[in-house]
Amino acid sequence: MNQNAHSFLSADTVDEASRTFKALADPTRIKILYLLSQEECSVNHITEVLEMTQSAVSHQLSMLRNLRLVKYRREGNTFYYSYADEHVITILNQVLTHIECK
């Protein structure tokens, strides 16, 4: 087999793709991303809607922020989060559509 006839991903690309899929593999992060796909939310709003502690939400948002999947803006003492990558929301919605088609 001729390896030159194939295109390969770099190790960095594979690692980053794996981290993104791992982020989407967690039920809590899926809930947060789905909520953020609908509206920008404060941490308090996320905790109320998802019935989670502020500590748990902040921990998950930190991970999503480090992966550049969410972004935030500060207004006074309040942080408002939104999704940062339309591609990831598209993947999430495609998975949800796949599930609904069963």
FIFI-868457 format. One record per atom (N, C-alpha, C, O): x, y, z. Coordinates in steps of 0.1 Angstrom, whole numbers, padded with zeros to 4 digits, always signed. Layout:
BEGIN
XYZ/...
***
This chain:
BEGIN
+0008-0012+0000/+0000+0000+0000/+0009+0012+0000/+0019+0013+0007/+0006+0022-0008/+0013+0034-0010/+0008+0045+0000/-0003+0050-0002/+0016+0048+0011/+0011+0058+0020/+0011+0072+0014/+0003+0080+0019/+0018+0075+0004/+0018+0088-0002/+0005+0091-0009/+0002+0102-0012/-0003+0080-0012/-0016+0082-0018/-0027+0086-0008/-0039+0088-0012/-0024+0087+0005/-0034+0090+0015/-0030+0103+0022/-0018+0107+0023/-0040+0110+0027/-0039+0122+0035/-0039+0118+0050/-0048+0110+0053/-0031+0123+0058/-0031+0120+0072/-0032+0133+0080/-0028+0144+0076/-0038+0131+0092/-0040+0142+0102/-0027+0143+0110/-0021+0133+0113/-0024+0155+0114/-0012+0157+0123/-0016+0152+0137/-0028+0151+0140/-0006+0149+0145/-0008+0144+0158/-0016+0155+0166/-0024+0152+0174/-0012+0168+0164/-0019+0178+0171/-0034+0179+0168/-0042+0181+0177/-0037+0177+0155/-0051+0178+0151/-0059+0166+0157/-0070+0168+0161/-0053+0154+0157/-0059+0143+0163/-0062+0145+0178/-0072+0142+0183/-0052+0150+0185/-0053+0153+0199/-0064+0163+0202/-0072+0161+0211/-0065+0174+0194/-0075+0184+0196/-0089+0179+0193/-0098+0182+0200/-0090+0171+0183/-0103+0165+0179/-0107+0156+0190/-0119+0155+0194/-0098+0148+0196/-0101+0139+0207/-0106+0146+0219/-0116+0142+0225/-0099+0157+0222/-0104+0166+0234/-0117+0171+0232/-0125+0172+0241/-0120+0175+0220/-0134+0181+0217/-0144+0170+0218/-0155+0173+0224/-0142+0158+0213/-0152+0148+0214/-0153+0143+0229/-0164+0139+0233/-0142+0143+0236/-0143+0140+0251/-0152+0150+0258/-0160+0147+0267/-0151+0163+0254/-0159+0174+0260/-0174+0171+0257/-0182+0173+0266/-0177+0166+0245/-0191+0164+0241/-0196+0150+0246/-0208+0147+0245/-0187+0143+0252/-0191+0130+0258/-0197+0130+0272/-0201+0120+0277/-0196+0142+0278/-0201+0144+0292/-0215+0149+0291/-0218+0160+0285/-0224+0143+0298/-0238+0147+0298/-0240+0162+0303/-0248+0169+0298/-0233+0166+0313/-0234+0179+0319/-0230+0189+0308/-0236+0200+0307/-0219+0187+0302/-0214+0196+0292/-0223+0197+0280/-0225+0207+0274/-0229+0186+0276/-0239+0186+0266/-0251+0195+0269/-0255+0203+0261/-0256+0194+0282/-0267+0202+0286/-0263+0217+0286/-0271+0225+0281/-0251+0220+0290/-0247+0234+0290/-0245+0239+0276/-0250+0250+0273/-0239+0232+0267/-0237+0236+0254/-0251+0238+0247/-0253+0247+0239/-0260+0228+0249/-0273+0229+0243/-0281+0242+0248/-0287+0249+0240/-0280+0245+0261/-0286+0257+0266/-0280+0269+0260/-0287+0278+0256/-0266+0269+0259/-0259+0281+0254/-0262+0282+0239/-0260+0293+0233/-0266+0272+0232/-0269+0273+0218/-0283+0280+0216/-0285+0285+0205/-0290+0281+0227/-0303+0288+0226/-0303+0303+0231/-0310+0311+0226/-0294+0305+0240/-0293+0319+0246/-0280+0321+0253/-0274+0311+0259/-0276+0333+0254/-0264+0337+0263/-0270+0336+0277/-0281+0340+0280/-0261+0330+0286/-0266+0328+0300/-0256+0332+0310/-0244+0330+0308/-0261+0337+0321/-0252+0339+0333/-0250+0326+0340/-0258+0316+0338/-0239+0325+0348/-0237+0313+0356/-0249+0309+0364/-0253+0298+0365/-0255+0320+0371/-0266+0317+0379/-0278+0312+0372/-0285+0303+0376/-0280+0317+0360/-0291+0311+0351/-0289+0297+0348/-0298+0289+0349/-0277+0293+0344/-0273+0280+0341/-0276+0271+0353/-0281+0260+0352/-0271+0275+0365/-0273+0267+0377/-0288+0265+0380/-0292+0254+0384/-0296+0275+0378/-0311+0273+0380/-0317+0264+0370/-0325+0255+0374/-0314+0266+0357/-0321+0259+0347/-0317+0244+0348/-0325+0235+0346/-0304+0241+0350/-0299+0227+0350/-0299+0221+0364/-0296+0210+0366/-0304+0229+0374/-0304+0224+0388/-0291+0218+0392/-0290+0207+0397/-0281+0226+0391/-0267+0222+0395/-0262+0233+0405/-0267+0244+0406/-0251+0229+0411/-0244+0239+0420/-0236+0248+0412/-0232+0245+0400/-0233+0260+0417/-0225+0270+0410/-0211+0264+0408/-0205+0266+0397/-0206+0257+0418/-0193+0251+0417/-0192+0241+0405/-0182+0241+0397/-0202+0233+0404/-0202+0223+0393/-0203+0229+0379/-0196+0225+0370/-0211+0239+0378/-0213+0247+0365/-0200+0254+0362/-0195+0253+0351/-0194+0261+0372/-0182+0268+0369/-0170+0259+0365/-0163+0262+0356/-0170+0247+0371/-0160+0237+0367/-0161+0233+0352/-0152+0232+0345/-0174+0230+0348/-0176+0226+0335/-0174+0237+0325/-0168+0235+0314/-0178+0249+0328/-0176+0261+0320/-0161+0263+0318/-0156+0267+0307/-0153+0261+0329/-0139+0263+0328/-0132+0254+0317/-0124+0258+0309/-0137+0241+0318/-0132+0231+0308/-0136+0235+0294/-0128+0235+0285/-0148+0239+0292/-0153+0243+0279/-0146+0255+0274/-0143+0257+0262/-0143+0265+0283/-0136+0277+0279/-0122+0273+0275/-0117+0279+0265/-0115+0265+0282/-0101+0261+0279/-0100+0254+0265/-0090+0255+0259/-0111+0247+0261/-0112+0241+0248/-0117+0251+0237/-0118+0247+0226/-0120+0263+0242/-0125+0274+0233/-0138+0270+0226/-0141+0274+0215/-0146+0263+0234/-0160+0259+0230/-0170+0269+0235/-0181+0270+0229/-0167+0276+0246/-0175+0287+0251/-0167+0300+0253/-0155+0299+0255/-0173+0311+0253/-0167+0323+0256/-0176+0331+0266/-0187+0327+0269/-0170+0341+0272/-0178+0349+0282/-0175+0363+0281/-0165+0368+0275/-0184+0371+0286/-0182+0385+0288/-0186+0389+0302/-0195+0382+0308/-0180+0399+0307/-0183+0403+0321/-0191+0416+0321/-0188+0425+0314/-0201+0416+0329/-0210+0428+0331/-0211+0430+0346/-0219+0423+0353/-0203+0439+0351/-0203+0441+0366/-0197+0429+0372/-0185+0425+0369/-0204+0423+0382/-0199+0410+0388/-0204+0398+0382/-0202+0387+0386/-0212+0399+0371/-0218+0388+0364/-0211+0384+0351/-0207+0393+0343/-0209+0371+0350/-0203+0366+0338/-0214+0359+0329/-0222+0352+0334/-0214+0363+0316/-0224+0358+0307/-0217+0349+0297/-0207+0353+0291/-0222+0337+0295/-0215+0327+0287/-0223+0325+0274/-0236+0326+0274/-0216+0322+0263/-0222+0319+0250/-0213+0309+0244/-0201+0307+0247/-0218+0302+0234/-0210+0292+0227/-0200+0300+0218/-0203+0311+0213/-0188+0294+0216/-0178+0301+0209/-0175+0295+0195/-0168+0301+0187/-0181+0284+0192/-0178+0277+0180/-0190+0271+0174/-0196+0261+0179/-0195+0277+0163/-0207+0272+0156/-0205+0258+0151/-0215+0251+0151/-0193+0254+0148/-0191+0240+0143/-0195+0230+0154/-0201+0220+0150/-0191+0233+0166/-0194+0223+0177/-0209+0222+0179/-0214+0212+0182/-0216+0234+0179/-0231+0234+0180/-0237+0226+0169/-0247+0219+0171/-0232+0227+0157/-0237+0220+0145/-0235+0205+0147/-0244+0197+0145/-0224+0201+0152/-0221+0187+0155/-0231+0182+0166/-0237+0171+0164/-0233+0190+0176/-0242+0186+0187/-0256+0184+0181/-0263+0175+0184/-0261+0194+0173/-0274+0193+0167/-0276+0181+0158/-0286+0175+0157/-0265+0178+0150/-0265+0166+0141/-0267+0153+0149/-0274+0144+0145/-0260+0153+0161/-0261+0141+0169/-0275+0140+0175/-0281+0129+0175/-0281+0151+0179/-0295+0151+0184/-0305+0147+0173/-0314+0140+0176/-0302+0152+0161/-0311+0148+0150/-0310+0133+0147/-0320+0126+0144/-0298+0128+0147/-0295+0114+0145/-0303+0105+0155/-0309+0095+0152/-0303+0110+0168/-0310+0103+0178/-0325+0103+0176/-0332+0093+0178/-0330+0114+0172/-0345+0116+0169/-0349+0107+0157/-0361+0104+0156/-0340+0104+0148/-0344+0096+0136/-0345+0081+0139/-0349+0074+0129/-0342+0077+0150/-0343+0062+0153/-0357+0057+0153/-0359+0046+0156/
***
